[in-house]
Amino acid sequence: MSGGCAGSVERIPCRASDGRTEGPHTLGPDGSRPRDVDEAWVPVIAPDGPGVLLWADSD
């Protein structure tokens, strides 16, 4: 994942849904899945585990 994309992902706030970790967190880029990065789909690590960040496709 490029540095610009990774930096943008790391600024996105989120909260855990596990009922134990109440504090605010941020998403992190999931560097273990570089082939999965696409135009509107980015693999991330959330407080609850791996996930994907989706947004509306610009096409």
Residue pairs with C-beta under 8 A, 6 or more apart in sequence:
1 9
1 29
1 31
1 34
1 37
1 42
5 29
5 37
5 42
6 29
9 27
9 28
9 29
9 42
9 44
9 53
10 26
10 27
10 28
10 29
11 26
12 26
12 27
12 53
13 24
13 25
13 26
14 24
14 25
14 26
14 27
14 46
14 47
15 22
15 24
15 25
15 47
16 22
16 25
16 46
16 47
16 48
17 48
18 47
18 48
21 47
25 46
25 47
27 44
27 45
27 46
27 51
27 53
28 44
28 45
28 46
29 42
29 43
29 44
29 45
30 36
30 43
30 44
30 45
30 50
32 43
33 43
33 50
36 43
36 52
37 43
39 57
39 58
39 59
40 54
40 55
40 56
40 57
40 58
41 52
41 53
41 54
42 52
42 53
43 50
43 51
43 52
43 53
44 50
44 51
44 52
44 53
45 51
